[in-house]
Amino acid sequence: MTTLSTAPLAPLLDRLFEVDAAASPATNPALPGLVEEREHVMRSKTGYLDFYGRLKDFPLAVSRETGALLYMLARSTGARTIVEFGTSFGISTLHLAAALRDNGGGRLITSEFEPSKVARARKNLTEGGLIDLVEIREGDALKTLSVDLPKPIDLLLLDGAKALYTEVLSLVESRLRPGALIVADNADFCPEYLERVRSTAGGYMSTPFAEDVELSMRIG
Ligand SMILES: C[S@@+](CC[C@H](N)C(=O)[O-])C[C@H]1O[C@@H](n2cnc3c(N)ncnc32)[C@H](O)[C@@H]1O
């Protein structure tokens, strides 16, 4: 048995994934032009505050498969210190915090600029019995993740504005332990990030994994 597969977390995640599946921003009439805008904003280093602000009522969560992958990676590496870029409703956070619990404890720092999402994530983490392991930093991650990070960091999840993946990696990089894992969701939207982690001289080993994840490991 794991924290992930038992109550209170398992039924909570079932509910949250149901909400996620039912809420498609792309087909929402209240958000006209979103699909076209997404193509542009996902690759732009500006405009993300407005774009994600309009999506404040949508979970935009990792897939169930990616959630399970996050739990397994954190468990199998015995992670104790995790940083996350992009909390939203806290669905990925719940998977990572569950792994910390089952590893015997630890610390997860996650970042979200949308206040209503911070409140929802806090509520979900409380309901899931995991809030004691999580520090939610409210504000732009470019600021909130630029100070007071622990060392060493065992695992980094990149799931905020895609165009900022390289910048956020730079903020965290000096604290990643050798062998630390970086999971980047939808990294195809950030070619400069892929170039960096895939370059042989870049200090990472990296491979695309499943459909939309880039899995990288810090070497030195
Ligand atoms: C794809 S969602 C994250 C989903 C979440 N990881 C999950 O699986 O439940 C991206 C989130 O990142 C937030 N975000 C985007 N850019 C950000 C930034 N620069 N700083 C903080 N949060 C950001 C958005 O508001 C949005 O809630």
PDBQT file of the ligand as one rigid body, heavy atoms in Angstrom, charges set to zero:
ROOT
HETATM    1  C1  LIG A 301       0.173  23.384 -16.418  1.00  0.00    +0.000 C 
HETATM    2  S1  LIG A 301      -0.283  24.208 -14.940  1.00  0.00    +0.000 S 
HETATM    3  C2  LIG A 301       0.457  23.262 -13.658  1.00  0.00    +0.000 C 
HETATM    4  C3  LIG A 301      -0.270  21.989 -13.362  1.00  0.00    +0.000 C 
HETATM    5  C4  LIG A 301       0.221  21.266 -12.124  1.00  0.00    +0.000 C 
HETATM    6  N1  LIG A 301       1.648  21.013 -12.196  1.00  0.00    +0.000 N 
HETATM    7  C5  LIG A 301      -0.515  19.961 -11.961  1.00  0.00    +0.000 C 
HETATM    8  O1  LIG A 301      -0.144  18.976 -12.610  1.00  0.00    +0.000 OA
HETATM    9  O2  LIG A 301      -1.464  19.917 -11.179  1.00  0.00    +0.000 OA
HETATM   10  C6  LIG A 301       0.802  25.605 -14.981  1.00  0.00    +0.000 C 
HETATM   11  C7  LIG A 301       0.620  26.512 -13.784  1.00  0.00    +0.000 C 
HETATM   12  O3  LIG A 301       1.785  27.310 -13.672  1.00  0.00    +0.000 OA
HETATM   13  C8  LIG A 301       1.418  28.614 -13.283  1.00  0.00    +0.000 C 
HETATM   14  N2  LIG A 301       2.490  29.492 -13.745  1.00  0.00    +0.000 N 
HETATM   15  C9  LIG A 301       2.825  29.742 -15.036  1.00  0.00    +0.000 A 
HETATM   16  N3  LIG A 301       3.900  30.543 -15.075  1.00  0.00    +0.000 NA
HETATM   17  C10 LIG A 301       4.249  30.806 -13.787  1.00  0.00    +0.000 A 
HETATM   18  C11 LIG A 301       5.265  31.588 -13.190  1.00  0.00    +0.000 A 
HETATM   19  N4  LIG A 301       6.142  32.267 -13.936  1.00  0.00    +0.000 N 
HETATM   20  N5  LIG A 301       5.339  31.612 -11.840  1.00  0.00    +0.000 NA
HETATM   21  C12 LIG A 301       4.448  30.920 -11.079  1.00  0.00    +0.000 A 
HETATM   22  N6  LIG A 301       3.454  30.176 -11.597  1.00  0.00    +0.000 NA
HETATM   23  C13 LIG A 301       3.348  30.112 -12.941  1.00  0.00    +0.000 A 
HETATM   24  C14 LIG A 301       0.068  28.851 -13.963  1.00  0.00    +0.000 C 
HETATM   25  O4  LIG A 301      -0.695  29.835 -13.303  1.00  0.00    +0.000 OA
HETATM   26  C15 LIG A 301      -0.556  27.452 -13.904  1.00  0.00    +0.000 C 
HETATM   27  O5  LIG A 301      -1.380  27.320 -12.776  1.00  0.00    +0.000 OA
ENDROOT
TORSDOF 0
